Structures are given as structure tokens and as C-alpha cells.
Amino acid sequence: WGKPLFTLLASPFAQFGHIGVAVFDLVVVGVTGWLAIIALRSAGVLAQLLVPFLVLLPKEYVLNALAGMTEPLFGLLTILTLVLFIKEWPVLAAAVASLTPLSRPEYVVFVPLVAAWLLLDRKWSALPWLLLGSVVYALLAWIAFGDPFWFWAADPYGQADGFYGSGPWDHFLSQAERILGWPLLVLVSAAMLLWPVIYRSDLAERRMHTRLFLIAGASTLGVFMVHSILWWKGWRGSAGLLRVVATI
């Protein structure tokens, strides 16, 4: 189940055992919090003060970091992509998003939404950069294994349908408080309810609201829904583990 980018970046820390990998993830959490402050800066001081709620109180996220898991790195890449979009650097944003397939399988939700953002903004020249990570890995796999499509051909998820069984469709929904914690759950719920109201009333910022919803709102809901369906159907080795939803 190894994730190539996580393995590459965390392996120096892993020389010091589990504590080393936990330190790596704590660094990832710290950088993610810093990027969240940058992303929220335009919304004012109060929004920046909410950052501890966003990165330190979600239960599964904190447990994943202490356990040295792969989910926090995926979260870092998504927040970095969002910040680069806010800074109007679409090529860099697409290049960072191209690394998410090497980080977590949730890229199947995130990358298409990044592509949608680029299409809405007519940033045609940035679209090919969404392939950067996959192309580089394909070249390395060609050298190492003689198969440029090894990343997909050897995908363990594709060979694990039904391996862990299945469960109720609302498994993750019923565990939302345990996954997010009450503070973040309230914030997320309020954001989803308020977004249509703000979108209708704030004409000057409607363009940004649409794009923020794509990258932050739709990706959060999409990952949640995909994992719910995978566990319900028993597809792609889903085991109903709460930690997989920590990427949101």
C-alpha cells in the first residue's frame, strides 16, 4: 500500500524509526497550518485564528500524524495547490496537484476538480502540468521495471475488491464527529450552509467563491462520498477505516 511520494520524502526520517516518521508528519502538519493561514489571510484576522481548529483538533488527522500515516501529506499538497491558485500561479498549482496521485488515491477526486478550475479560468497552458508527476514516475518506472505503466499495472487497490468485506453506506457519516471533532464539524457544516447565500450576495467575489468551492468544498464532499461508496460496495480494498477520511 506504499505511496511513492510519501516513501521518498519520509524515508530519511524513517532511519530513526517510528518516531522519525511521526516527526516528519508533524512537520507536514506545521507547514499545512502555515499554508492555511496564508489561504485565510484575505478573509481577515478572525479567519486566521481558526487555523488551530482546522489542523489541530480533528481527531483522526492528529492521530494519523502521530502514527506517521500518509494522509497528512496529501492534505498538505491540496492546501498548497489552493494557495498557489489564490496567488494566481496556475502552472505551479497544476504541477503540485500532479504529485497527488503519488501521495494518496483520493487524487481521483481532487485532480479533476483542479482541471475544472483551470478550464473555468481558461488557463489552457497550465493543464498539461497536471500530468507532470505521472510522467516523471512513468519514466522512472520504465528505467527500474521496464514498464512505464507499472504504477497502474501494479496498483494493489485494483486487486483487492471485497478483501475486507463491506459495510453500511453511512458508515463515515455516522462517525463524522469522531473523525473531525465537534469544532471542525460545526465549521464545515456552517460553511456548506452559508456558501450558497454568500455566493448569491457577494457578486464581486463570485468568481473566487466558485473556485474555492471546487477545490475546498467539492473535493471535501467528493472524497467523503467516494470512501462511503467504496466501503458500502467493498471495492478497491476499502476496510472502512476512519483514518482514510482524514484527508478531507
TORKOL-4160 file (C-alpha; in steps of 0.2 Angstrom, whole numbers, padded with zeros to 4 digits, m for minus):
248
<pt num="1" X="0000" Y="0000" Z="0000"/>
<pt num="2" X="0015" Y="0011" Z="m0001"/>
<pt num="3" X="0013" Y="0029" Z="m0008"/>
<pt num="4" X="0029" Y="0034" Z="m0018"/>
<pt num="5" X="0030" Y="0052" Z="m0014"/>
<pt num="6" X="0027" Y="0049" Z="0005"/>
<pt num="7" X="0041" Y="0035" Z="0004"/>
<pt num="8" X="0053" Y="0046" Z="m0005"/>
<pt num="9" X="0051" Y="0061" Z="0007"/>
<pt num="10" X="0048" Y="0051" Z="0024"/>
<pt num="11" X="0062" Y="0038" Z="0021"/>
<pt num="12" X="0076" Y="0049" Z="0028"/>
<pt num="13" X="0066" Y="0052" Z="0044"/>
<pt num="14" X="0062" Y="0033" Z="0044"/>
<pt num="15" X="0080" Y="0029" Z="0048"/>
<pt num="16" X="0076" Y="0035" Z="0066"/>
<pt num="17" X="0061" Y="0023" Z="0067"/>
<pt num="18" X="0043" Y="0027" Z="0070"/>
<pt num="19" X="0047" Y="0042" Z="0080"/>
<pt num="20" X="0056" Y="0049" Z="0065"/>
<pt num="21" X="0041" Y="0046" Z="0053"/>
<pt num="22" X="0030" Y="0054" Z="0066"/>
<pt num="23" X="0042" Y="0070" Z="0067"/>
<pt num="24" X="0040" Y="0070" Z="0048"/>
<pt num="25" X="0021" Y="0071" Z="0049"/>
<pt num="26" X="0022" Y="0084" Z="0062"/>
<pt num="27" X="0032" Y="0095" Z="0051"/>
<pt num="28" X="0019" Y="0092" Z="0037"/>
<pt num="29" X="0006" Y="0097" Z="0049"/>
<pt num="30" X="0015" Y="0113" Z="0054"/>
<pt num="31" X="0018" Y="0118" Z="0036"/>
<pt num="32" X="0000" Y="0114" Z="0032"/>
<pt num="33" X="m0006" Y="0126" Z="0046"/>
<pt num="34" X="0006" Y="0140" Z="0039"/>
<pt num="35" X="m0002" Y="0137" Z="0022"/>
<pt num="36" X="m0019" Y="0138" Z="0029"/>
<pt num="37" X="m0015" Y="0155" Z="0037"/>
<pt num="38" X="m0010" Y="0161" Z="0020"/>
<pt num="39" X="m0025" Y="0154" Z="0012"/>
<pt num="40" X="m0037" Y="0163" Z="0025"/>
<pt num="41" X="m0027" Y="0179" Z="0026"/>
<pt num="42" X="m0039" Y="0188" Z="0014"/>
<pt num="43" X="m0053" Y="0184" Z="0025"/>
<pt num="44" X="m0046" Y="0193" Z="0040"/>
<pt num="45" X="m0038" Y="0190" Z="0057"/>
<pt num="46" X="m0053" Y="0180" Z="0064"/>
<pt num="47" X="m0052" Y="0168" Z="0050"/>
<pt num="48" X="m0033" Y="0165" Z="0053"/>
<pt num="49" X="m0037" Y="0162" Z="0072"/>
<pt num="50" X="m0047" Y="0147" Z="0066"/>
<pt num="51" X="m0032" Y="0138" Z="0059"/>
<pt num="52" X="m0029" Y="0128" Z="0076"/>
<pt num="53" X="m0047" Y="0121" Z="0074"/>
<pt num="54" X="m0043" Y="0116" Z="0056"/>
<pt num="55" X="m0027" Y="0107" Z="0058"/>
<pt num="56" X="m0025" Y="0103" Z="0077"/>
<pt num="57" X="m0042" Y="0097" Z="0083"/>
<pt num="58" X="m0049" Y="0085" Z="0070"/>
<pt num="59" X="m0046" Y="0068" Z="0079"/>
<pt num="60" X="m0042" Y="0057" Z="0065"/>
<pt num="61" X="m0030" Y="0069" Z="0057"/>
<pt num="62" X="m0020" Y="0071" Z="0073"/>
<pt num="63" X="m0019" Y="0053" Z="0076"/>
<pt num="64" X="m0013" Y="0050" Z="0058"/>
<pt num="65" X="0001" Y="0062" Z="0060"/>
<pt num="66" X="0007" Y="0054" Z="0077"/>
<pt num="67" X="0006" Y="0037" Z="0068"/>
<pt num="68" X="0016" Y="0043" Z="0054"/>
<pt num="69" X="0002" Y="0039" Z="0041"/>
<pt num="70" X="0001" Y="0046" Z="0023"/>
<pt num="71" X="m0015" Y="0056" Z="0024"/>
<pt num="72" X="m0007" Y="0072" Z="0031"/>
<pt num="73" X="0005" Y="0074" Z="0016"/>
<pt num="74" X="m0010" Y="0073" Z="0004"/>
<pt num="75" X="m0018" Y="0087" Z="0014"/>
<pt num="76" X="m0003" Y="0097" Z="0013"/>
<pt num="77" X="m0002" Y="0096" Z="m0006"/>
<pt num="78" X="m0020" Y="0100" Z="m0008"/>
<pt num="79" X="m0019" Y="0116" Z="0003"/>
<pt num="80" X="m0003" Y="0121" Z="m0006"/>
<pt num="81" X="m0012" Y="0119" Z="m0023"/>
<pt num="82" X="m0026" Y="0130" Z="m0016"/>
<pt num="83" X="m0014" Y="0144" Z="m0010"/>
<pt num="84" X="m0005" Y="0144" Z="m0027"/>
<pt num="85" X="m0022" Y="0146" Z="m0036"/>
<pt num="86" X="m0026" Y="0161" Z="m0024"/>
<pt num="87" X="m0009" Y="0168" Z="m0028"/>
<pt num="88" X="m0013" Y="0167" Z="m0047"/>
<pt num="89" X="0001" Y="0154" Z="m0050"/>
<pt num="90" X="m0009" Y="0141" Z="m0060"/>
<pt num="91" X="0005" Y="0132" Z="m0068"/>
<pt num="92" X="0014" Y="0129" Z="m0051"/>
<pt num="93" X="m0003" Y="0124" Z="m0044"/>
<pt num="94" X="m0006" Y="0111" Z="m0058"/>
<pt num="95" X="0012" Y="0105" Z="m0055"/>
<pt num="96" X="0009" Y="0102" Z="m0036"/>
<pt num="97" X="m0008" Y="0094" Z="m0040"/>
<pt num="98" X="0001" Y="0082" Z="m0052"/>
<pt num="99" X="0010" Y="0075" Z="m0037"/>
<pt num="100" X="m0006" Y="0070" Z="m0028"/>
<pt num="101" X="m0008" Y="0053" Z="m0037"/>
<pt num="102" X="0009" Y="0048" Z="m0029"/>
<pt num="103" X="0003" Y="0053" Z="m0012"/>
<pt num="104" X="m0015" Y="0046" Z="m0010"/>
<pt num="105" X="m0028" Y="0038" Z="m0021"/>
<pt num="106" X="m0040" Y="0052" Z="m0016"/>
<pt num="107" X="m0032" Y="0061" Z="m0031"/>
<pt num="108" X="m0046" Y="0054" Z="m0042"/>
<pt num="109" X="m0057" Y="0067" Z="m0034"/>
<pt num="110" X="m0045" Y="0081" Z="m0032"/>
<pt num="111" X="m0036" Y="0082" Z="m0049"/>
<pt num="112" X="m0052" Y="0083" Z="m0060"/>
<pt num="113" X="m0058" Y="0097" Z="m0049"/>
<pt num="114" X="m0041" Y="0106" Z="m0051"/>
<pt num="115" X="m0043" Y="0103" Z="m0070"/>
<pt num="116" X="m0061" Y="0111" Z="m0069"/>
<pt num="117" X="m0054" Y="0126" Z="m0060"/>
<pt num="118" X="m0041" Y="0128" Z="m0074"/>
<pt num="119" X="m0054" Y="0126" Z="m0088"/>
<pt num="120" X="m0066" Y="0139" Z="m0079"/>
<pt num="121" X="m0051" Y="0151" Z="m0079"/>
<pt num="122" X="m0046" Y="0147" Z="m0097"/>
<pt num="123" X="m0028" Y="0143" Z="m0091"/>
<pt num="124" X="m0025" Y="0131" Z="m0106"/>
<pt num="125" X="m0006" Y="0131" Z="m0104"/>
<pt num="126" X="m0007" Y="0125" Z="m0086"/>
<pt num="127" X="m0017" Y="0109" Z="m0090"/>
<pt num="128" X="m0003" Y="0099" Z="m0096"/>
<pt num="129" X="0006" Y="0102" Z="m0080"/>
<pt num="130" X="m0007" Y="0091" Z="m0071"/>
<pt num="131" X="0002" Y="0076" Z="m0079"/>
<pt num="132" X="0020" Y="0081" Z="m0073"/>
<pt num="133" X="0021" Y="0069" Z="m0058"/>
<pt num="134" X="0014" Y="0054" Z="m0068"/>
<pt num="135" X="0025" Y="0057" Z="m0082"/>
<pt num="136" X="0041" Y="0058" Z="m0071"/>
<pt num="137" X="0036" Y="0042" Z="m0062"/>
<pt num="138" X="0032" Y="0033" Z="m0078"/>
<pt num="139" X="0050" Y="0037" Z="m0084"/>
<pt num="140" X="0057" Y="0031" Z="m0068"/>
<pt num="141" X="0046" Y="0015" Z="m0068"/>
<pt num="142" X="0052" Y="0012" Z="m0086"/>
<pt num="143" X="0070" Y="0013" Z="m0081"/>
<pt num="144" X="0068" Y="0002" Z="m0065"/>
<pt num="145" X="0055" Y="m0010" Z="m0071"/>
<pt num="146" X="0054" Y="m0009" Z="m0090"/>
<pt num="147" X="0036" Y="m0004" Z="m0089"/>
<pt num="148" X="0031" Y="0015" Z="m0089"/>
<pt num="149" X="0013" Y="0010" Z="m0084"/>
<pt num="150" X="0019" Y="0000" Z="m0069"/>
<pt num="151" X="0011" Y="0012" Z="m0056"/>
<pt num="152" X="m0006" Y="0007" Z="m0063"/>
<pt num="153" X="m0002" Y="m0011" Z="m0068"/>
<pt num="154" X="0004" Y="m0015" Z="m0050"/>
<pt num="155" X="m0009" Y="m0005" Z="m0041"/>
<pt num="156" X="m0014" Y="m0015" Z="m0026"/>
<pt num="157" X="m0031" Y="m0007" Z="m0024"/>
<pt num="158" X="m0036" Y="m0014" Z="m0041"/>
<pt num="159" X="m0033" Y="m0032" Z="m0035"/>
<pt num="160" X="m0042" Y="m0030" Z="m0018"/>
<pt num="161" X="m0060" Y="m0029" Z="m0021"/>
<pt num="162" X="m0070" Y="m0037" Z="m0007"/>
<pt num="163" X="m0055" Y="m0041" Z="0003"/>
<pt num="164" X="m0061" Y="m0033" Z="0019"/>
<pt num="165" X="m0079" Y="m0035" Z="0016"/>
<pt num="166" X="m0091" Y="m0020" Z="0016"/>
<pt num="167" X="m0102" Y="m0010" Z="0027"/>
<pt num="168" X="m0117" Y="0002" Z="0028"/>
<pt num="169" X="m0117" Y="0017" Z="0016"/>
<pt num="170" X="m0117" Y="0030" Z="0030"/>
<pt num="171" X="m0103" Y="0022" Z="0040"/>
<pt num="172" X="m0092" Y="0038" Z="0039"/>
<pt num="173" X="m0107" Y="0050" Z="0040"/>
<pt num="174" X="m0112" Y="0042" Z="0057"/>
<pt num="175" X="m0094" Y="0044" Z="0063"/>
<pt num="176" X="m0091" Y="0062" Z="0057"/>
<pt num="177" X="m0089" Y="0069" Z="0075"/>
<pt num="178" X="m0076" Y="0056" Z="0079"/>
<pt num="179" X="m0067" Y="0060" Z="0063"/>
<pt num="180" X="m0067" Y="0079" Z="0063"/>
<pt num="181" X="m0071" Y="0083" Z="0081"/>
<pt num="182" X="m0086" Y="0095" Z="0085"/>
<pt num="183" X="m0077" Y="0112" Z="0082"/>
<pt num="184" X="m0072" Y="0107" Z="0064"/>
<pt num="185" X="m0089" Y="0098" Z="0061"/>
<pt num="186" X="m0098" Y="0114" Z="0066"/>
<pt num="187" X="m0087" Y="0125" Z="0055"/>
<pt num="188" X="m0089" Y="0113" Z="0040"/>
<pt num="189" X="m0107" Y="0112" Z="0042"/>
<pt num="190" X="m0109" Y="0131" Z="0043"/>
<pt num="191" X="m0098" Y="0134" Z="0028"/>
<pt num="192" X="m0108" Y="0122" Z="0017"/>
<pt num="193" X="m0125" Y="0130" Z="0023"/>
<pt num="194" X="m0118" Y="0148" Z="0021"/>
<pt num="195" X="m0109" Y="0146" Z="0004"/>
<pt num="196" X="m0125" Y="0147" Z="m0007"/>
<pt num="197" X="m0130" Y="0163" Z="0002"/>
<pt num="198" X="m0113" Y="0171" Z="0001"/>
<pt num="199" X="m0112" Y="0166" Z="m0017"/>
<pt num="200" X="m0128" Y="0175" Z="m0022"/>
<pt num="201" X="m0125" Y="0191" Z="m0012"/>
<pt num="202" X="m0106" Y="0193" Z="m0015"/>
<pt num="203" X="m0106" Y="0197" Z="m0033"/>
<pt num="204" X="m0089" Y="0205" Z="m0033"/>
<pt num="205" X="m0081" Y="0189" Z="m0027"/>
<pt num="206" X="m0092" Y="0176" Z="m0035"/>
<pt num="207" X="m0078" Y="0170" Z="m0046"/>
<pt num="208" X="m0067" Y="0166" Z="m0031"/>
<pt num="209" X="m0081" Y="0158" Z="m0022"/>
<pt num="210" X="m0084" Y="0146" Z="m0036"/>
<pt num="211" X="m0066" Y="0141" Z="m0037"/>
<pt num="212" X="m0064" Y="0139" Z="m0018"/>
<pt num="213" X="m0080" Y="0128" Z="m0018"/>
<pt num="214" X="m0072" Y="0117" Z="m0031"/>
<pt num="215" X="m0055" Y="0115" Z="m0023"/>
<pt num="216" X="m0061" Y="0115" Z="m0005"/>
<pt num="217" X="m0079" Y="0111" Z="m0004"/>
<pt num="218" X="m0082" Y="0099" Z="m0018"/>
<pt num="219" X="m0066" Y="0090" Z="m0015"/>
<pt num="220" X="m0071" Y="0088" Z="0003"/>
<pt num="221" X="m0088" Y="0081" Z="m0001"/>
<pt num="222" X="m0082" Y="0071" Z="m0015"/>
<pt num="223" X="m0068" Y="0062" Z="m0005"/>
<pt num="224" X="m0081" Y="0058" Z="0009"/>
<pt num="225" X="m0094" Y="0051" Z="m0004"/>
<pt num="226" X="m0081" Y="0041" Z="m0013"/>
<pt num="227" X="m0075" Y="0032" Z="0003"/>
<pt num="228" X="m0093" Y="0029" Z="0008"/>
<pt num="229" X="m0097" Y="0021" Z="m0008"/>
<pt num="230" X="m0081" Y="0010" Z="m0008"/>
<pt num="231" X="m0084" Y="0004" Z="0009"/>
<pt num="232" X="m0103" Y="0001" Z="0005"/>
<pt num="233" X="m0098" Y="m0009" Z="m0010"/>
<pt num="234" X="m0082" Y="m0017" Z="m0004"/>
<pt num="235" X="m0072" Y="m0010" Z="m0019"/>
<pt num="236" X="m0054" Y="m0007" Z="m0020"/>
<pt num="237" X="m0049" Y="m0014" Z="m0003"/>
<pt num="238" X="m0059" Y="m0002" Z="0007"/>
<pt num="239" X="m0059" Y="m0008" Z="0025"/>
<pt num="240" X="m0070" Y="0006" Z="0032"/>
<pt num="241" X="m0055" Y="0014" Z="0041"/>
<pt num="242" X="m0059" Y="0031" Z="0048"/>
<pt num="243" X="m0042" Y="0037" Z="0045"/>
<pt num="244" X="m0044" Y="0037" Z="0026"/>
<pt num="245" X="m0056" Y="0051" Z="0028"/>
<pt num="246" X="m0043" Y="0062" Z="0037"/>
<pt num="247" X="m0038" Y="0068" Z="0020"/>
<pt num="248" X="m0053" Y="0080" Z="0020"/>
